[in-house]
Amino acid sequence: MDIVGFLKSQFICHLLICYIFIVSGLIINFIQLFTLILWPINKQLFRKINCRLAYCISSQMVMLLEWWSGTDCTLYTDPESYHKYGKENAIVILNHNFEIDFLCGWNFCERFGVLGSSKVLAKKELSYMPIIGWMWYFLEIVFCKRKWEEDRKTVVQKLLNLRDYPENFWFLIHCEGTRFTEQKHQISMKVAEAKGLPKLKYHLLPRTKGFAVTVQCLRNVVSAVYDSTLNFRNNENPTLLGVLNGKKYHADLYVRQDVPEDEQECSTWLHKLYQEKDAFQEEYYRTGTYPAVPTIPPRRPWTLLNWLFWALLLLYPLFQLLINMINSGSSLTLASFAFVIIIASVGVRWMIGVTEINKGSTYGNNDNKQKQK
């Protein structure tokens, strides 16, 4: 192993990366809190500022993928559509099979300059999570409780509020509602059989209500729906821990553009789309490629420059504090520092654990079981 690869695998480096992310994230959240005074005065200025502040947080995650692990991403798409990416508002449908598929979705946004303004449909619990959850609150992210009867009014109102958003944005949505596991897939296909729908081999049954409402509410401002299917070469199953360890992956992302013609037919359109996605997945496993022109979008330097800025700003006072603590020779001070390191280590492992498939939500299990009763 080369010296750079060795350093990337060391836990102390992981702690420093997480320290920079957590402290800078909390600082940015604090700044975002003060931007609330702009909302009644100049809502559009509030939005533009928060897009830049959000970028300072989310780009650090993308930096890990692009620069730290050096993961490559090849985009397979229609050349005519490629030139429109980042220049129009769009709904982006993502498959939900990998632990870092959200990170690859952000990478897709970053390559075309819409990372700071990207939107998602997220579960309500995430809005209480410091840093990313709070960042999303200021970005006017659409949160839901995953109970449609309670969510519908709130979701519709939040989506309608985005109609006058001043920045180009992509609305990222996982129509399956939860990450793919074999258990959830078996339950989902029982529901498909009960409803007389074609079974899927590599995806869960898509949830159509949220997608239909999203299309309906954003139809006047969204130019297209981008269907994206993500895979990794050599049958790799990448993890956030692998990225943090500097492991390099190669992602292949197939993107095609379409728009449902009739709002009332969104459900049928989406089910047909997922049948096609299943066929594309089958083809990829068989041939290792997608039926489109491969392109590697240029990597932009801003994610790295943003991270270097925060690293220089935050690491100096940390090292200064460590030197002062060591020079003090106080056993209590050193014990307190060791305790903080242990707590930080547990916190880092917890944050990584949130992304792990085997610790994912039971949403797909419980909800589908109820539908079968």
Legacy VTK file of the C-alpha trace (Angstrom):
# vtk DataFile Version 3.0
C-alpha trace
ASCII
DATASET POLYDATA
POINTS 373 float
0.000 0.000 0.000
1.328 3.465 -0.891
1.742 6.133 1.786
-1.326 8.101 0.629
-3.508 5.005 0.681
-2.181 4.126 4.142
-3.023 7.580 5.508
-6.530 7.445 4.040
-7.206 4.231 5.937
-6.136 5.644 9.317
-8.860 6.378 11.854
-7.192 9.605 12.990
-7.675 10.987 9.457
-11.319 9.957 9.558
-11.729 11.761 12.882
-10.190 14.943 11.475
-12.467 14.813 8.411
-15.507 14.326 10.633
-14.334 17.100 12.970
-14.142 19.522 10.040
-17.548 18.423 8.765
-19.304 18.633 12.141
-17.810 21.930 13.337
-18.152 23.686 9.971
-21.675 22.300 9.629
-22.740 23.665 13.003
-21.177 27.046 12.189
-23.100 27.145 8.907
-26.329 26.096 10.642
-25.803 28.965 13.089
-25.318 31.418 10.205
-28.425 30.026 8.508
-30.423 30.755 11.644
-29.588 34.459 11.321
-30.646 34.502 7.664
-34.252 34.042 8.833
-34.457 37.801 9.341
-34.234 38.136 5.539
-37.302 35.986 4.837
-39.967 38.686 5.425
-37.762 41.350 3.821
-36.346 39.620 0.735
-37.306 35.950 0.379
-35.316 35.432 -2.825
-32.116 36.777 -1.253
-32.682 34.423 1.699
-32.940 31.519 -0.740
-29.830 32.450 -2.723
-27.715 32.827 0.423
-28.900 29.505 1.808
-28.103 27.738 -1.461
-24.473 28.838 -1.037
-24.396 27.948 2.640
-25.910 24.515 1.950
-23.276 23.938 -0.710
-20.571 24.455 1.913
-21.979 21.429 3.788
-23.090 19.014 1.075
-19.991 19.601 -1.061
-17.828 18.199 1.743
-19.580 14.849 1.319
-19.111 15.015 -2.440
-15.439 15.886 -1.901
-14.989 12.563 -0.097
-16.339 10.697 -3.114
-14.604 12.722 -5.840
-11.243 13.674 -4.346
-10.637 11.519 -1.255
-11.689 8.139 -2.660
-11.165 9.198 -6.285
-14.350 7.435 -7.386
-15.039 7.816 -11.119
-18.526 8.309 -12.512
-19.385 7.619 -16.138
-22.637 9.097 -17.360
-24.598 7.301 -20.065
-27.113 9.603 -21.693
-28.390 11.192 -24.876
-25.891 13.871 -26.053
-28.759 16.274 -26.802
-30.070 15.967 -23.245
-26.569 16.314 -21.762
-26.330 19.980 -22.771
-29.547 20.771 -20.862
-28.387 19.352 -17.526
-28.052 22.062 -14.911
-29.762 24.636 -17.127
-33.333 23.617 -16.303
-35.378 22.538 -13.316
-35.965 18.791 -13.240
-37.301 15.920 -11.171
-34.636 13.208 -10.852
-35.754 9.642 -10.129
-33.037 7.637 -8.361
-32.884 3.921 -7.664
-32.228 3.004 -4.040
-29.968 -0.065 -4.055
-26.665 1.100 -2.571
-25.489 2.660 0.670
-23.983 5.641 -1.164
-26.585 6.148 -3.890
-27.573 9.456 -2.239
-23.936 10.546 -2.479
-23.785 9.636 -6.174
-26.980 11.634 -6.691
-25.285 14.642 -5.068
-22.234 14.047 -7.255
-24.506 14.144 -10.312
-25.895 17.481 -9.071
-22.413 18.860 -8.395
-21.081 18.070 -11.863
-23.845 20.248 -13.342
-23.820 23.048 -10.772
-27.091 22.440 -8.914
-25.836 20.800 -5.717
-26.504 23.788 -3.462
-30.105 24.140 -4.617
-30.980 20.434 -4.947
-34.158 19.289 -3.206
-35.340 15.952 -1.847
-38.461 14.348 -0.436
-37.233 13.263 3.019
-38.719 11.675 6.115
-39.712 14.111 8.866
-37.247 12.677 11.408
-34.312 13.963 9.364
-35.390 17.569 9.893
-34.317 17.275 13.551
-30.823 16.005 12.683
-28.108 18.664 13.144
-26.108 19.823 10.125
-27.760 18.078 7.138
-31.291 18.021 8.553
-31.112 21.651 9.657
-29.476 22.617 6.364
-32.413 21.018 4.521
-34.877 23.001 6.633
-33.406 26.265 5.361
-33.408 24.900 1.806
-37.195 24.382 2.065
-36.832 20.634 1.692
-40.119 18.715 1.584
-40.383 16.580 4.727
-43.068 13.932 5.192
-44.205 11.480 7.870
-44.759 8.694 5.310
-48.466 8.667 6.158
-50.105 10.012 3.033
-53.350 11.074 4.678
-51.378 13.347 7.021
-48.703 14.335 4.487
-50.727 15.331 1.447
-51.675 18.888 2.455
-48.223 19.728 3.832
-46.340 18.209 0.888
-48.522 19.991 -1.670
-48.033 23.354 0.030
-44.251 22.973 0.258
-44.006 21.925 -3.375
-46.114 24.875 -4.500
-43.783 27.186 -2.567
-40.931 26.098 -4.865
-42.622 27.456 -7.973
-40.888 30.833 -7.638
-37.492 29.481 -6.547
-34.766 31.787 -7.924
-32.150 29.092 -8.645
-32.250 26.146 -11.043
-32.896 23.068 -8.924
-33.195 19.311 -9.236
-35.768 17.550 -7.091
-34.309 14.149 -6.187
-36.815 11.430 -5.369
-36.553 7.736 -4.488
-39.904 6.462 -5.712
-39.387 3.097 -3.994
-39.611 4.932 -0.679
-36.928 2.844 1.034
-33.650 1.119 0.213
-33.728 -2.248 -1.568
-33.204 -5.385 0.525
-34.143 -8.974 -0.295
-36.724 -9.033 2.486
-38.388 -5.832 1.337
-38.276 -7.040 -2.261
-40.147 -10.233 -1.407
-42.838 -8.305 0.443
-43.070 -5.712 -2.348
-43.539 -8.383 -5.018
-46.358 -9.972 -2.999
-48.084 -6.599 -3.143
-47.443 -6.415 -6.895
-49.009 -9.854 -7.323
-52.041 -8.877 -5.236
-52.538 -5.732 -7.331
-52.019 -7.495 -10.648
-48.854 -5.510 -11.457
-45.812 -6.945 -13.286
-43.154 -8.142 -10.878
-39.770 -6.436 -10.740
-36.500 -8.282 -10.319
-34.118 -5.530 -9.207
-36.396 -2.839 -7.775
-39.159 -2.423 -5.247
-42.628 -1.450 -6.382
-42.628 2.364 -6.871
-44.897 4.487 -4.689
-46.899 6.587 -7.058
-48.776 9.104 -4.899
-45.810 11.232 -3.886
-44.411 11.222 -7.410
-47.752 12.160 -8.992
-48.242 15.079 -6.600
-44.654 16.252 -7.157
-45.149 16.276 -10.942
-48.520 17.997 -10.622
-47.278 20.755 -8.295
-44.027 21.438 -10.177
-45.296 20.976 -13.720
-45.153 24.707 -14.517
-41.529 25.074 -13.366
-39.983 21.664 -14.107
-38.937 21.046 -17.705
-38.274 17.314 -17.520
-38.089 14.146 -15.473
-34.649 12.516 -15.450
-34.795 8.796 -14.816
-31.418 7.654 -13.501
-30.217 4.102 -12.876
-27.008 3.625 -10.889
-24.652 0.648 -10.884
-21.059 -0.049 -9.909
-18.573 -1.981 -11.988
-17.256 -5.415 -11.009
-20.426 -6.049 -8.960
-19.038 -3.883 -6.169
-21.299 -2.858 -3.299
-19.733 0.410 -2.107
-20.175 1.748 1.409
-19.603 5.103 3.057
-16.975 3.452 5.240
-15.195 2.314 2.079
-15.266 5.872 0.711
-13.927 7.185 4.019
-11.115 4.626 3.815
-10.195 6.042 0.412
-11.385 3.041 -1.590
-11.912 3.885 -5.252
-15.071 2.746 -7.021
-16.360 3.230 -10.557
-19.995 4.245 -10.884
-22.057 4.006 -14.072
-25.130 6.210 -14.211
-27.709 5.867 -16.958
-29.904 8.956 -17.374
-32.767 9.427 -19.783
-35.184 12.316 -20.073
-38.959 12.115 -20.229
-42.101 13.889 -19.046
-45.426 12.231 -18.131
-47.937 13.592 -20.615
-50.984 13.322 -18.379
-50.996 14.040 -14.660
-53.752 11.458 -14.188
-51.612 8.786 -15.856
-48.559 9.295 -13.628
-49.149 6.019 -11.812
-49.235 3.927 -15.005
-46.284 5.863 -16.425
-44.194 5.268 -13.301
-44.917 1.536 -13.171
-43.939 1.241 -16.838
-40.772 3.236 -16.130
-39.717 0.806 -13.407
-40.311 -2.157 -15.689
-37.942 -0.511 -18.158
-35.442 0.216 -15.376
-35.523 -3.467 -14.495
-34.717 -4.343 -18.125
-31.823 -1.852 -18.158
-30.521 -3.385 -14.937
-30.687 -6.857 -16.469
-28.808 -5.617 -19.532
-26.129 -3.987 -17.370
-25.525 -7.180 -15.403
-25.231 -9.101 -18.670
-23.050 -6.690 -20.693
-21.560 -4.252 -18.157
-22.809 -1.217 -20.047
-25.906 0.866 -20.799
-27.555 1.607 -24.181
-26.344 5.198 -24.453
-23.259 7.273 -25.180
-20.761 7.237 -22.247
-19.527 10.612 -21.042
-17.457 11.625 -18.026
-18.657 15.059 -16.833
-15.702 17.231 -15.809
-14.893 17.317 -12.115
-15.166 20.831 -10.693
-12.595 22.113 -8.144
-15.082 23.841 -5.825
-15.779 20.873 -3.536
-12.058 20.489 -2.808
-11.460 24.232 -2.394
-14.406 24.519 -0.001
-13.072 21.641 2.110
-9.528 23.080 2.155
-10.914 26.424 3.332
-12.690 24.852 6.302
-9.722 22.578 7.048
-7.323 25.511 7.255
-9.796 27.504 9.323
-10.569 24.771 11.862
-7.469 22.584 12.141
-5.106 25.326 13.339
-7.064 26.117 16.541
-7.504 22.368 17.152
-3.762 21.660 16.971
-3.071 24.756 19.068
-5.437 23.434 21.724
-3.779 20.010 21.661
-0.312 21.531 22.111
-1.514 23.612 25.064
-3.146 20.567 26.670
0.009 18.477 26.317
2.172 21.289 27.676
-0.125 21.682 30.685
0.712 18.152 31.858
-2.625 17.917 33.658
-3.881 14.336 34.016
-7.480 15.560 34.209
-7.100 17.577 31.015
-5.583 14.659 29.127
-8.243 12.270 30.461
-10.952 14.689 29.354
-9.410 14.864 25.889
-9.284 11.050 25.684
-12.957 10.928 26.698
-13.859 13.404 23.943
-11.961 11.275 21.404
-13.927 8.185 22.476
-17.242 10.033 22.202
-16.221 11.391 18.798
-15.286 7.885 17.635
-18.681 6.542 18.661
-20.366 9.486 16.946
-18.458 8.904 13.705
-19.384 5.215 13.698
-23.032 6.099 14.347
-23.110 8.550 11.440
-21.660 5.898 9.122
-24.111 3.320 10.469
-27.062 5.450 9.394
-26.201 4.706 5.748
-25.726 0.955 6.150
-28.308 -1.199 4.397
-28.578 -3.738 7.202
-29.508 -0.913 9.574
-32.015 0.719 7.245
-35.596 1.588 8.121
-38.377 -0.984 8.380
-40.648 1.294 6.382
-40.861 -0.981 3.363
-41.411 -4.043 5.540
-44.163 -2.792 7.807
-46.050 -0.658 5.315
-46.291 -3.320 2.651
-47.376 -5.914 5.206
-50.247 -3.668 6.219
-51.367 -3.328 2.591
-51.672 -7.084 2.312
-54.102 -7.353 5.255
LINES 1 374
373 0 1 2 3 4 5 6 7 8 9 10 11 12 13 14 15 16 17 18 19 20 21 22 23 24 25 26 27 28 29 30 31 32 33 34 35 36 37 38 39 40 41 42 43 44 45 46 47 48 49 50 51 52 53 54 55 56 57 58 59 60 61 62 63 64 65 66 67 68 69 70 71 72 73 74 75 76 77 78 79 80 81 82 83 84 85 86 87 88 89 90 91 92 93 94 95 96 97 98 99 100 101 102 103 104 105 106 107 108 109 110 111 112 113 114 115 116 117 118 119 120 121 122 123 124 125 126 127 128 129 130 131 132 133 134 135 136 137 138 139 140 141 142 143 144 145 146 147 148 149 150 151 152 153 154 155 156 157 158 159 160 161 162 163 164 165 166 167 168 169 170 171 172 173 174 175 176 177 178 179 180 181 182 183 184 185 186 187 188 189 190 191 192 193 194 195 196 197 198 199 200 201 202 203 204 205 206 207 208 209 210 211 212 213 214 215 216 217 218 219 220 221 222 223 224 225 226 227 228 229 230 231 232 233 234 235 236 237 238 239 240 241 242 243 244 245 246 247 248 249 250 251 252 253 254 255 256 257 258 259 260 261 262 263 264 265 266 267 268 269 270 271 272 273 274 275 276 277 278 279 280 281 282 283 284 285 286 287 288 289 290 291 292 293 294 295 296 297 298 299 300 301 302 303 304 305 306 307 308 309 310 311 312 313 314 315 316 317 318 319 320 321 322 323 324 325 326 327 328 329 330 331 332 333 334 335 336 337 338 339 340 341 342 343 344 345 346 347 348 349 350 351 352 353 354 355 356 357 358 359 360 361 362 363 364 365 366 367 368 369 370 371 372
